[in-house]
Amino acid sequence: MDSPGKPEVIVQGISASQGIAHGQIFVFIQSNVEVPNYQVEPAKRGAEVARFDQALVTTRQQIAKIKGEVEKNLGPEEALIFDAHLLVLEDQALIGETIRECEATGRNIETCFNQISQRYIQAFSEIDDEYLRERAGDLRDVAQRVLQNLLGQAENSLARFAERRIIVANDVFPSDSASIDRSGALALVTDSGSRTSHAVIMARSMKVPAVVGVHDLTSRATNGDWAIVDGYDGLVILNPSETTLFRYGKIQERKKTFETRLLNANSQPAVTLDGVAVSLLANIERVGELKAVEDYRAEGIGLFRTEYLFLNSARIPTEQEQFLAYKTVVETLAPRPVVIRSLDLGGDKPMLGHPHLFPKEDNPFMGFRAIRFCLVHTDIFKDQLRAILLASAHGKVRLMYPMISGAEELAKANALLAECKAELQARGQAFDAALEVGAMIEIPSAAVTADLLARDCAFFSIGTNDLIQYLLAIDRVNDRIAHLYEPTHPAVLRTLQHIVAEAHRGGIPVSVCGEMAGDPMYAPLLLGLGVDALSMSPASLPAVKYLVRAMTLADAKALAAEALALASPKEIFARCEAFYRARVSTE
């Protein structure tokens, strides 16, 4: 069925949750709370703070209720999303600054809270990391609820509007998506947002197709319009014709068959047709992702990003708190390996509430972050190193330093690690004395001096996201030049080849943990270049494993040799795509 008299319109967005849906649209317009601004008499400012306290209590109760409903309907992992919301309401920096602003200016508490929360939202919005940038949406969600409660406004809910509809919105807060009846929502489409927003994570949990970044669809679509949402290719087709409907019916059948084949392959070992075993690992950010690691049968964890323990907290976690988180991951995965990356904090990933640690920088991507931050704030770094060492007594742990630029930084980090080992020995606490230590190769200077770094490393892990960005001088989140971010650029391939060669010459293995590793279009190229292991988001494992099982390593090496002889990134990509399509059929 289509919308009578209306032409078919195809809108390109970004695939966020796979699947295909056909139905009528409900346009969800989310308006910001209008915040009154007025002066409060000194005698009444105590009452303003009391109103604020009550609004925080009410908001906590609302979010706790939402969390309980999500846990019951979707499961405990999905409910963890709302722990971040509750933490916002416990953030003493945010609360304290709001109260101080009210006392200092005499403005009403809504104005003060809105001003302070917007400052925090802006700080998160400017972070380079996509996942962390989306935390601005969590802050915005909580701030809107607090303001609604301060002003006595009813909360806006999707529950009573979205039955059996495709929801089209500018953006959707996590608490909005939690209120959607999963038997009613056919698909989720947003003008803005990203693949890592919590609303999208909720959509994936509900097996609801989602497309984000379609820009102005809310102004082009109207309630009741018919549409197809293609969560595989990131398309929204308004007013689909009968021909399009028939074609998508066939596509949906083929996709379901192919997904079944992927899952079947995922239960088999990752061995090429010529008998070479390939190590496929998972990247995680939270303890709550362990279920996905198990479900997708990862052989271990190639990257545990520890900064999320810090960024989802209103304070710096203690050595003991960190140890308990690391221990949970390590024990769950034992005897499989777990590579724990030390803090990649600072610069573009500041801890809100600690401005003295993270002064504003003009170029945070190349600023005071990661190992640079840790080598200055050694108290924070050593707490983490001791926690990782203690966790190493409970399974196979490997420690990896991020953003190493050369041998001198590596030596300084290892010297602090030696101090931590001595301190734990003095305490009589157990740890793995033979803990393997490696470096993340993501800065060109580290790539060029890989031979020097290999002398003091047990392994390398290549962070292709930053390495490509730095190597090509491309800000990958800048829309005007993002098209220049090319993983198949000859400079990238030659650099990867050099890193692998120097690692192997030094007798150590090398893995890739960037986005290239989880893309089945690039995985054969990486393996052909000699990479020993690939680490990716758990959900990417089936597609990569399927391809590994459909190819020979000899063919992958021939692909790499051919690619290294080419000058055009587009031509190299075309060869990679042809290699993929020759071995994988979705028909």
FENBEL-V437123 format. One record per run of one state. SS is the DSSP state (H for helix, E for strand, - for the rest). FROM is the first residue (numbers start at 0). LEN is the number of residues. If there is no record, write none. Layout:
[[SS;FROM;LEN] [SS;FROM;LEN]]
This chain:
[[-;0;8] [E;8;4] [-;12;1] [E;13;4] [-;17;2] [E;19;9] [-;28;10] [E;38;1] [-;39;2] [H;41;32] [-;73;2] [H;75;4] [-;79;1] [H;80;10] [-;90;1] [H;91;14] [-;105;1] [E;106;1] [-;107;1] [H;108;17] [-;125;4] [H;129;4] [-;133;1] [H;134;17] [-;151;13] [E;164;5] [-;169;4] [H;173;5] [-;178;6] [E;184;6] [-;190;7] [H;197;8] [-;205;3] [E;208;4] [-;212;4] [H;216;4] [-;220;5] [E;225;5] [-;230;4] [E;234;4] [-;238;3] [H;241;25] [-;266;4] [E;270;1] [-;271;5] [E;276;1] [-;277;1] [E;278;6] [-;284;2] [H;286;9] [-;295;4] [E;299;6] [-;305;1] [H;306;5] [-;311;7] [H;318;15] [-;333;3] [E;336;5] [-;341;4] [E;345;1] [-;346;2] [E;348;1] [-;349;14] [H;363;3] [-;366;2] [E;368;1] [H;369;7] [-;376;1] [H;377;17] [-;394;1] [E;395;6] [-;401;5] [H;406;21] [-;427;8] [E;435;6] [-;441;2] [H;443;5] [-;448;1] [H;449;5] [-;454;4] [E;458;4] [-;462;1] [H;463;9] [-;472;9] [H;481;3] [-;484;5] [H;489;16] [-;505;3] [E;508;4] [-;512;2] [H;514;4] [-;518;1] [H;519;9] [-;528;4] [E;532;5] [H;537;12] [-;549;3] [H;552;12] [-;564;4] [H;568;15] [-;583;4]]
